[in-house]
């Protein structure tokens, strides 16, 4: 009897494993990093802490832990993964949004609140920003380390007039969901409407599929960060692999007086990891001197690898500059050819190690490739996760 049932059990186990693998990428991952309040902006009286709430189309949400900004800045440190496997409420909401004829229906929102950290008073909404899922699908790209403007829209007055919007500050965010959005788009094409697609997928969600994984490690941007408040529970996620160093490059903003050459109106960012390994972004066209590379790459540093040896040598070197991670911007044509050095930024891995924490949403100053220009060429938003 035992030998007769072993094969079917093995087949069932294999089928279950295959099913799990097929849905592993069906999620929407959100990361909220650096908050920078506008110059001169003050929090409401009696409310010295802030937190951000992410809203997934009304189907689910997540909050960061309250934290006190330092010099107008704070690392909100929110990471959350929402499941978008068939049959879940979140997937149904995304289906409805993508299927809607109203473009803004697929906006997922980030709302900044001010609070005193207690539970007796109501938090005050300061500003809001959004990312459009339909636009992500059209662009065939995740949103990586993008700087969003937090906008406050005043309520209408009694006379019906609306005061102009104001910019509260900026927020560095990432939204990764392209694989899941493609699958949802395929389901909509197959079943023609969101209603039919949801009906076809009803009951398919495995147990626990609606659970979300939340990590909130908010800390003030100061040498002595504040610990997350225990009032907001968090589910701890497994740490990243100790053999991976991840570099993400987001927004670039050129300083006044800097422009690309006439026939080279694209920028390519090369991440050079100690000359042991490198990766290039896609050619980027700027709009009024601003653009986002949306580049994220994991450098493997397994024992015995060239990358790991380079890291060990750099950190052991007496010359601190040997551990500089270089980010080189090249001006190119529309096809990425005829590259010319334009600017560069560097981040020192030895300093990163000494700080004891990853660099998230860091704004690096760009140095011009033209030695005659002594002032910064602009800024580049970068994250480096390497502490493991």
N, C-alpha and C positions, 0 to 999 in steps of 0.2 A: 504493500500500500504506500509506504513512504517513497520508494523509488518511482512509483507511478505518478506521484504528485510533485516530484521535485522539479521536473522540466516546466510544467505550467506555472509554478511559483516563480521560477527564474524568469520566464517570459513576462509574467505580470510585473515583476520587479523592474525588468528592463523597460517595459512600456511606461511604468510610472516615472522612472528616471528620465526617459526621453521626454515625457510630458512636462516634467519640471524644467528640463533644459530649454524646452521650446518657449517657456513663459518667463525665463529668468530675466530677460532684457525688457519685459513689458512693465516698465515702471516710469515714474516721473520723479527725478531726483532734483532737489532744490538745495542750494547753498546760499546763505546770506552772510557776507563777510563785513567789510569795513563800512561804517557809517561816518559821514563827514557833514556836520551841520554847516549851513551857510554862515559867512562871516557876519558877526553882529547878532546872530540869532540866539535868543534866550528861551530856555524852557519855561513853561508856565510856573507861576509861584507855587511853592509847596510840592512840586513834582520834579525831583532831581534825577530820575532814572528814565530810561527808555527801553522799549522792546519792539520787535517787529512781529507782525502776524501775517502769515502767508495763507491766502485763501484760494483753494482749488475749485473754482467755479461753483462755490456753495456746497460742494459734495463732501469736502473735508478741509481741514486747516491745521496749522501748527504755529506755535509761538516760541520765540526765543526767551531766554531768561532775562529779567530786568537788569540793567547795568548802568552805571553812572559814566557819562562821557567825560573824557579828559581833554582839555583844550579843544573841545568841539568834536572829538573823534571817539569812536568806540568800535571794537570788534564784536559784532553781535553773535557770531559763532553758531549760527543755526544750520543744521544739516538734517534733511528729512527725505525719505524715500516713500512714495505713494505707489501702491500696486495698481497696475492698469491691465490686469489679466481679465479675460472674458468672464462676464457675469458680475463684476464688481460695480458698486455704485459710482466710483470714481471714473471708471472706463465709460459708463453710460453717460455721465455728465460731459466728458470730453467728446464723445460721439455726437451728442446733441449740439455742442458748441461748434464743432467742425462742420456739421451738417447745416447749421444755421446760415441764413442769407445775410445776417448782420455780423460784420467783421469783428466788432468789439465784444461779441458774445464769447469769444475764445480768449479773452484777456484773463490771465491769472494775476492776482494783485498782491502787492506788498504794502502794508499799512504800518506806519511808524506811530507808536503811542508814547505818551509821557505818563509816568506814574510815580507815586510816592513809595512804591514797593509793598504797600499794604493791601488789604482786601476790602476795606471799608469805603474807600473812595473809588469813583469811576475813572478809569484811564481816559486821557484826552487824546483824540486823534490829531496828529500833527501834519501828516502828509501821506500821499499815496503814489505808488509807481506800479507799472504793469509790464508784463511780457505777453505777447500774442502767440498762442500755440499754432494758429493757422499760418501765421507768417513764418514760424520755425519750419513748418512742413513745406511751405512754398520755397523757402531758402535752402532746404535740405541741410540744415545745420542746427546744432545745439547752441544755446546761449551760454558762453563761457566768460566768466569774470567781466561782465558788462557793467558799466557805470550808468545807473539810472537816476534821473532827477526825481526827487520827492516833491510833489506838487500839492499845495493846499488850495482848495477851491472854497471861498467863503460862501455861506448860505445867502440866498436872495434876501434883499431888504423888503420891508413892508410895501414899498412902492414898486417892487418887482425888478428893481435894478440889481445887477450882479457885479460885485467888486472884482477887479482883476485877480487872476491867480498869482500866487507867490511861490518861489522855490525855497523850500525848507532846507534842503541839502541834497546829498547824493548817497547812493547805496550801491555797493558792489555785489552783484548776484550772478549765480549760474543756474540755469534750468536745463537739465538733460533728459530728453524724452523722445528723441528722434525715432528710435527703433519702435517704440510703442505707438507713436503717431502714424508711422508708416503702416503698421498692422491695423490700426483703427481705420485708416483711409482705405485699405484693401477690403476691410469688412463692409464699409459703407458702399464701396463700388459693387461688391458681391450682392448685397441685400438691398441696394438702391436707397434706402432711407435709414435714419438712426432708429426709428421705431421698430422696423423689421429686423435690423441687426441686433438690437437689444433683446428682442423676443427670441431670436435664434440662439443667443448666447445665455439666456436665462438659466440659472441653476448650474452653470459650468464652473463657477468660482470654487476653488478648493477651500477646505477649512482654514481659517486664519488669514485668508487672502486680503481681507479688509484692513488687517493690522498694518500700521506704518512704523517705520524705524526712525526714531528721532534722536538726534544728538544736539544738545544745546550747551555750548562751552563759552558763553558770552564773557568777554573780558574787556575792561577799559583799556584804551590805547595808552598805557602808562607802564613804567617799570614794575609796578606792583599791582597787577590786575586783580579785580574783584572776582570772587568765586560766584558761580551761579547760585541764585536763590533757590532753596529747597521747595518753595511753594509750587514751582512748575516742574512736575516729574519728567524725567527723560529716560528713554530706553537706550542703553549704551550699545553702540554698534561695535563690531570687531575692529581692531586697529588695522590700518593699512599694512600691506606686506612689508616686512623689514628689508626686502631686497629691491624695493622700488623707490625711485626718486621722481616725483611728479612735478612738472613745471607747466603752469598755465599762463598764457599771455592774453590780456584783454584789450582794453582801450588804449589807443595812442592819441595824443593831442599835441600838435605842433605849436610851438610858441610863435608869437607875432614876429614877423620878419623872416620866418622860415617857410619855404615852399618847395615843392618837388620840381625837378627839371622839366622843361616843356615837353619833351618827348618820352619822359619816364614818369608817368603819373600813377604808378602803383608802388606800394611798399611791400617787401617781403621781410619777415622777421626770422632770423636764424638763431635758435637756442644752441649755444655751444657749451657742452658740459666738459670743461677741462681738456678740450681737444681729443677726448676719447670717444665722444659720440655727439651727434647733432641732429637737429630736425628743423625743417623749414615750414613756414606757414604758406598758405595760398596767397597769391598777389592780392593786395587790398587797395581799393580805391577810397580815397578820403573825401569827406564832404565838409567843406569849410575847415579843413585841417584836422578833422576828427574821424576816427574809424575804430573798429574793433576786430582784432585778429582772430579771436575765438579759437585759439590754439591751446590744446591740452595734450601733453605727451608724458608717458610713464617710461623713464629710463631704467632698464633692468640693471641691477648691480649685484648679481649673484657672486658667490665666492669663486675666485679665480678668473672672473671676467675682466676685460680691459677697463671697463667703467669703474669697477670696484677698486682695482689697483690704482687707477688715476685718483680716485677719491682719497684713498689711504695715503698716497704720496703727497697730495696737496695739503691734507690736514697735518701731515708730519713735517712739512717743509717749514724752514725758518722764515721764508719769504711769504708774508701773508697774502700777497696778491696772487700767489699760485693757486689759491682756492676761490678765485673769482669766477662766478658763472656769468658768461657773456651773452648778451642779447643784442644782436647786430641787425640794424635796419638797412636794407639795400633798396635803392630806387631802381625800378625796372619798367619795362614796357608792359602792355596789356597781357602779353603771353608769358611774362616772367623772365624774359631774356635781357641781355645787355645790362646786367646789374652793375650799379655804381654805389660805393659806400656812401651812406647818408648820415647815420647817427648810430650811437650805441649806448647801452646801459649795462651796469654790472651789479651783481649781488654777491657778497662775500659769504661763502658757505661756512667759514670758520666763525664769523660773527653770528650766523644763524645757529650754529651749534652752541655757542656761548650763551645765546638768548634763551635756549631751552624750549623754544616753540617754533612752529612753522610760520612762514611769512605768508599772510593771507591778505590779498587785495592791497599790496604795497605799491605806492606810487614812486617809481624810480625816475630820477632826472636823466634826460638824454643829453649826451655830449655830441656835438657836431663833428662830422668827419672832416670838416674844413677847419684846419688849425687856426685860421684867421678869425674865426667866430668863437669868442671866449665865453659867451653866455649860453645857458642851456637851450637846447633845440626843442624842448618840450618835455612831456612826461609819458611814461609807459606803465600801465597797471599790470602787476605780476604777482603770481602766487607760487611758492615753492614748498612742497610738502616732503620733508625728508627726515624728520626727527626720529622716526622709527629705525 
